[in-house]
């Protein structure tokens, strides 16, 4: 009888089928995934949670507006009216370091609220000192008021922090004024009222729509654009590598390898860039259909929002293609850190940058998510004003896209010049 091995291929003869139990006893199989998984979990924990653990502790120089419209004459024994005293205390170094007060006219303060430059405002009305003086006389008609203006377009947490600082400053001013009144008030005056004489009114300084997620739709829409660019770029990269025969295709139990198309790295990157630019148009349209048409998200300036969204997704997609071209299989992990892991805590879209540690403020100068979120917020909530962050966002998106192209093509040209080909062409195998 003929030897059965004579009809078998050499690979079939020499290959020994392994079992999971056998492979699990190999330490080298454990080393890399264990170390990388542990480091990845630790980095994610530190980066994500490090930016939000204690915003109040990190809060520094949150921009707030202060409007002093008080025109009343000073109280007896005082050389300045109460509005001027409040302004002096808040802007002269006596205020907590958590806030940075900007003394502005009423019109200028409203303009800064409308452009997202301040997180809130404290307004001292024109007759404030006169209303306080009247409390100690029979002419009192109502308690004097201070008005706190919020800015929900800067996010629920940012607006809340601003309102807390404004309210705390107003309460401190009320107590200080109360101590002055108690000392000078005539007998028979209601001391309880004088101890805390000022009524604090809170209202929205820059309204946004009801379907704006309390100011958070700007962040989630930004995250959607980044994810669309990140995932789309990787899908295009993997799909083209598979179609060109440089990567295996495995769907369920079916595994195939297409014939390898001889093309260098530079031409491959060029192909991916062109396809990314084309596919992004469809991606952008579907993103807007889903969020605005189907879900009803409040949004104005729709043509501008489409163009901006397209450019933002494209910039991220180009960055992904460049990183994948430079780092190969590690590219997806590197791109995830660049665009998502480091981007989320430094975006300033949920927690104000003034309330995160300095490391995240440093990242915010160049991390893509922060640049994109500034423009989205300006378009959605601040009438697409350039000084609300849209001009800077356009500049940074263009710069990021250009740097991605330069970096990607420099790396592929270098690899091609050195003869570092991706794969030796081979026939199809099923």
C-alpha positions in Angstrom: 0.0 0.0 0.0 1.3 3.4 -0.9 2.3 5.7 1.9 -0.5 8.2 2.7 2.0 10.9 3.2 3.0 10.8 -0.4 -0.3 12.4 -1.4 -0.2 15.1 1.2 1.5 18.5 0.9 4.6 19.2 2.9 2.8 21.7 5.1 0.2 19.1 6.0 2.9 16.6 6.9 4.9 18.8 9.2 2.1 20.9 10.8 1.1 19.8 14.2 -2.4 21.0 15.3 -2.2 22.9 18.6 -4.8 23.1 21.3 -5.8 26.1 23.4 -4.6 24.3 26.6 -1.1 23.8 25.0 -0.9 27.4 23.8 -2.0 28.9 27.1 1.1 27.4 28.7 3.4 29.6 26.6 4.4 32.8 28.6 5.3 34.7 25.5 1.7 34.6 24.3 0.6 36.3 27.5 3.2 38.9 27.8 2.3 41.5 25.1 -1.5 41.6 25.5 -1.3 41.6 29.2 1.2 44.5 29.4 -0.6 46.5 26.8 -4.0 45.9 28.3 -2.8 46.9 31.7 -1.1 50.0 30.5 -4.1 51.0 28.4 -6.5 50.6 31.3 -4.2 52.6 33.6 -3.8 55.4 31.0 -7.5 55.6 30.3 -8.3 55.8 34.0 -5.8 58.6 34.6 -6.6 60.6 31.5 -10.4 60.4 31.6 -10.9 60.7 35.4 -8.1 63.1 36.0 -9.9 65.9 34.2 -13.2 65.7 36.1 -12.4 64.4 39.6 -12.6 67.9 41.3 -13.4 70.8 39.0 -13.9 73.2 41.9 -10.3 72.4 43.2 -8.8 73.1 39.8 -11.0 76.1 38.9 -8.9 79.1 38.1 -9.8 82.4 36.4 -13.2 81.5 35.0 -14.1 84.5 32.9 -17.1 86.4 34.2 -18.6 89.8 33.4 -19.4 92.4 36.0 -21.8 95.3 35.1 -21.9 98.3 37.4 -24.8 100.6 36.4 -25.2 102.0 39.9 -25.4 105.8 39.8 -26.6 106.5 43.3 -24.8 108.8 45.7 -22.7 107.1 48.5 -24.2 106.1 51.8 -23.3 108.3 54.8 -19.7 107.8 55.8 -18.8 106.2 52.4 -16.8 107.8 49.6 -18.2 105.5 46.9 -21.6 104.1 46.1 -22.2 100.4 46.7 -21.9 99.4 43.0 -18.5 100.8 42.8 -17.5 99.1 46.1 -18.7 95.7 44.7 -16.7 96.3 41.5 -13.6 97.3 43.4 -13.8 94.2 45.6 -14.2 91.8 42.7 -11.7 93.3 40.3 -9.1 94.6 42.7 -7.7 91.3 43.9 -10.2 90.7 46.7 -12.2 88.1 44.7 -11.4 84.4 44.8 -8.8 83.2 42.3 -11.5 80.9 40.8 -13.0 83.8 38.9 -11.6 86.4 36.6 -14.0 89.4 36.6 -14.3 91.7 33.6 -15.8 95.1 34.4 -17.9 95.9 31.4 -20.8 98.0 30.3 -24.2 96.3 29.9 -23.9 96.2 26.1 -20.3 94.9 26.2 -21.3 92.2 28.8 -24.2 91.1 26.6 -21.9 90.9 23.6 -19.5 88.7 25.5 -22.3 86.5 26.6 -23.5 86.2 23.0 -20.0 85.3 21.8 -19.4 82.7 24.5 -16.5 84.7 26.0 -17.8 84.7 29.6 -19.6 82.0 31.5 -22.0 84.4 33.2 -22.4 88.0 34.5 -23.3 89.8 37.7 -25.3 93.0 37.1 -25.6 95.9 39.6 -28.6 98.0 38.6 -28.7 101.7 38.3 -30.6 102.5 41.5 -28.9 99.9 43.7 -27.4 102.3 46.3 -30.6 104.3 46.5 -32.7 101.2 47.0 -30.4 100.1 49.8 -30.6 103.5 51.5 -34.4 103.4 51.4 -34.4 100.3 53.5 -33.7 102.4 56.6 -36.5 104.8 55.9 -40.2 104.8 55.3 -39.6 105.2 51.5 -38.6 101.5 51.1 -40.7 99.9 48.3 -38.8 96.7 47.6 -35.5 94.9 48.4 -32.6 96.0 46.3 -31.6 93.3 43.7 -28.5 92.0 42.0 -28.9 90.0 38.8 -27.0 86.8 37.9 -26.9 86.0 34.2 -26.1 82.5 33.0 -24.7 81.3 29.7 -26.0 77.8 29.0 -24.4 77.8 25.5 -21.1 77.1 27.3 -22.4 73.8 28.7 -24.4 73.0 31.8 -21.4 72.5 34.0 -19.6 75.7 32.8 -22.8 77.8 33.2 -23.4 76.3 36.6 -19.9 77.1 37.8 -20.3 80.7 36.5 -23.7 81.0 38.3 -22.2 79.7 41.5 -19.4 82.2 41.5 -21.7 85.1 40.6 -24.2 84.1 43.3 -21.5 83.7 45.9 -20.2 87.2 45.1 -23.7 88.6 45.3 -24.3 86.9 48.7 -21.0 88.2 50.0 -21.9 91.7 48.9 -25.3 91.5 50.6 -23.8 90.4 53.9 -21.2 93.2 53.7 -23.9 95.8 53.0 -26.0 94.3 55.8 -23.2 94.9 58.3 -23.0 98.5 57.2 -26.7 99.0 57.5 -27.0 97.4 60.9 -24.4 99.8 62.4 -26.1 102.9 61.0 -29.8 102.0 61.0 -32.1 104.0 63.3 -33.8 102.2 66.2 -36.9 100.2 65.3 -35.6 99.1 61.9 -36.1 95.5 61.1 -32.7 94.0 61.8 -33.4 90.7 60.1 -33.9 92.3 56.8 -30.9 94.5 57.1 -28.6 91.6 57.9 -29.1 90.2 54.4 -30.8 93.0 52.4 -30.2 92.1 48.8 -32.4 89.9 46.7 -30.5 87.8 44.1 -32.3 87.2 40.8 -31.0 84.5 38.4 -31.9 84.5 34.7 -30.5 83.3 31.4 -28.2 85.8 29.8 -27.9 84.1 26.4 -30.8 81.7 25.7 -30.5 78.5 23.7 -33.1 76.2 22.2 -35.0 73.6 24.2 -33.5 70.8 22.0 -29.9 71.7 22.8 -29.3 69.2 25.6 -28.8 71.9 28.2 -25.9 73.1 26.1 -24.3 69.7 25.7 -25.3 69.0 22.0 -22.2 70.9 20.9 -20.1 68.4 22.7 -21.9 65.3 21.6 -22.1 66.6 18.0 -18.3 67.2 18.1 -17.8 63.7 19.5 -19.9 62.4 16.6 -17.8 64.2 14.0 -14.6 62.9 15.5 -15.9 59.3 15.7 -17.2 59.5 12.2 -13.8 60.6 10.9 -11.9 58.1 13.1 -14.1 55.1 12.2 -14.6 56.1 8.6 -10.8 56.5 8.1 -10.1 53.1 9.6 -12.8 51.4 7.6 -11.5 52.9 4.4 -7.9 52.0 5.3 -8.7 48.4 6.2 -11.2 47.9 3.3 -8.7 49.1 0.7 -5.8 47.1 2.1 -8.1 44.0 1.9 -9.2 44.8 -1.6 -5.6 45.4 -2.8 -4.4 42.1 -1.2 -2.4 43.5 1.6 -4.7 42.3 4.4 -6.7 39.1 4.9 -10.5 39.2 4.8 -12.1 37.1 7.5 -15.9 37.1 7.9 -17.2 34.3 10.2 -15.5 31.1 9.1 -14.6 32.4 5.7 -11.1 33.5 5.1 -9.8 34.9 1.8 -6.8 36.8 0.5 -7.2 38.7 -2.8 -4.4 38.9 -5.3 -1.9 41.5 -4.3 -2.0 44.6 -6.5 1.6 46.0 -6.9 1.3 49.6 -5.7 3.7 51.5 -3.5 2.9 53.1 -0.1 2.6 56.7 -1.5 0.1 55.7 -4.2 -1.9 53.7 -1.6 -2.1 56.7 0.7 -3.2 58.9 -2.2 -5.9 56.5 -3.0 -7.1 56.4 0.6 -7.0 60.2 0.8 -9.2 60.6 -2.3 -11.7 58.0 -1.1 -11.8 59.6 2.4 -12.7 62.9 0.8 -15.4 61.4 -1.3 -17.0 59.1 1.4 -17.0 62.0 3.9 -19.6 63.8 1.9 -22.1 61.0 2.4 -21.1 60.6 6.1 -21.6 64.3 6.8 -25.1 64.3 5.2 -26.2 61.2 7.1 -24.9 62.7 10.4 -27.0 65.8 9.9 -30.0 63.9 8.7 -29.8 61.7 11.9 -29.2 64.5 14.4 -31.2 67.4 13.0 -33.9 65.9 10.7 -34.7 62.7 12.7 -33.8 63.7 16.3 -34.8 67.4 16.0 -31.6 68.9 17.4 -31.7 72.7 17.4 -29.3 74.0 14.8 -29.1 77.1 12.6 -26.8 78.0 9.7 -27.4 74.6 8.2 -25.3 75.0 5.0 -22.4 76.4 7.1 -22.8 73.5 9.6 -22.7 71.0 6.7 -19.5 72.5 5.3 -17.9 72.7 8.7 -18.9 69.2 9.6 -17.5 67.9 6.3 -14.2 69.6 6.9 -13.9 68.4 10.5 -14.7 64.8 9.6 -12.3 65.0 6.7 -9.5 66.4 8.8 -9.8 63.6 11.3 -10.0 61.0 8.5 -6.9 62.4 6.9 -5.1 62.3 10.2 -6.1 58.6 10.6 -4.8 57.7 7.2 -1.5 59.5 7.8 -1.0 57.8 11.2 -1.9 54.3 9.8 0.5 54.9 6.9 3.3 55.8 9.3 2.7 53.2 12.1 1.1 50.3 10.3 -0.8 48.0 12.5 -0.3 50.2 15.6 -1.8 53.1 13.7 -5.3 52.5 15.0 -4.2 52.6 18.6 -2.1 55.7 18.1 -4.9 57.4 16.3 -7.3 56.5 19.0 -5.1 58.2 21.6 -4.6 61.3 19.4 -8.2 61.9 18.5 -10.2 60.4 21.3 -8.3 59.4 24.5 -6.4 62.7 24.8 -9.1 64.7 23.0 -12.1 64.1 25.3 -10.7 65.4 28.6 -9.0 68.4 26.9 -11.9 69.5 24.7 -13.3 72.0 27.2 -16.8 71.1 25.9 -18.1 69.5 29.1 -15.7 70.7 31.8 -14.4 74.3 31.2 -10.7 74.4 30.6 -10.3 76.7 33.5 -11.6 73.8 35.7 -9.2 71.1 34.6 -5.5 70.5 35.5 -2.8 72.3 33.6 -1.8 69.2 31.6 -5.2 69.2 29.9 -5.1 72.9 29.2 -1.7 72.4 27.5 -3.3 69.6 25.3 -6.2 71.9 24.4 -3.9 74.1 22.4 -3.5 71.5 19.7 -5.8 68.5 20.4 -8.3 68.2 17.5 -11.4 67.7 19.5 -11.1 71.1 21.3 -10.6 72.9 18.0 -13.6 71.2 16.4 -15.8 71.8 19.5 -15.1 75.5 19.5 -16.5 75.8 15.9 -19.5 73.6 16.6 -20.4 75.6 19.7 -20.1 78.8 17.8 -22.4 77.6 15.0 -25.0 76.0 17.2 -25.2 78.5 20.0 -23.5 81.8 19.1 -24.8 82.7 15.7 -21.7 81.4 13.9 -19.7 84.4 15.1 -16.0 84.3 14.3 -15.0 85.7 17.7 -17.0 83.0 19.4 -14.3 80.5 18.3 -15.3 79.8 14.7 -12.4 81.6 13.1 -9.8 79.8 15.3 -11.6 76.5 14.6 -11.3 77.0 10.8 -7.7 77.9 11.1 -6.8 74.8 13.3 -8.8 72.4 11.1 -7.0 73.6 8.0 -3.7 73.4 9.8 -4.4 69.9 11.1 -5.4 68.6 7.7 -2.3 70.1 6.0 0.0 68.7 8.7 -1.6 65.2 8.3 -1.1 65.2 4.6 2.5 66.4 4.9 3.3 63.9 7.6 1.7 61.0 5.8 3.2 61.5 2.4 6.7 62.3 3.9 6.6 58.9 5.7 5.4 56.9 2.8 7.9 58.5 0.4 10.6 57.7 2.9 9.5 54.1 3.2 9.3 53.8 -0.6 12.7 55.4 -1.1 14.2 52.9 1.4 12.6 50.0 -0.4 10.5 49.1 2.6 7.7 47.5 0.6 4.5 46.4 2.4 4.3 42.9 1.1 5.7 40.6 -1.5 3.0 40.1 -4.2 1.4 36.6 -4.0 -1.4 34.8 -5.8 -4.9 34.6 -4.4 -5.6 31.9 -1.8 -9.0 30.7 -0.6 
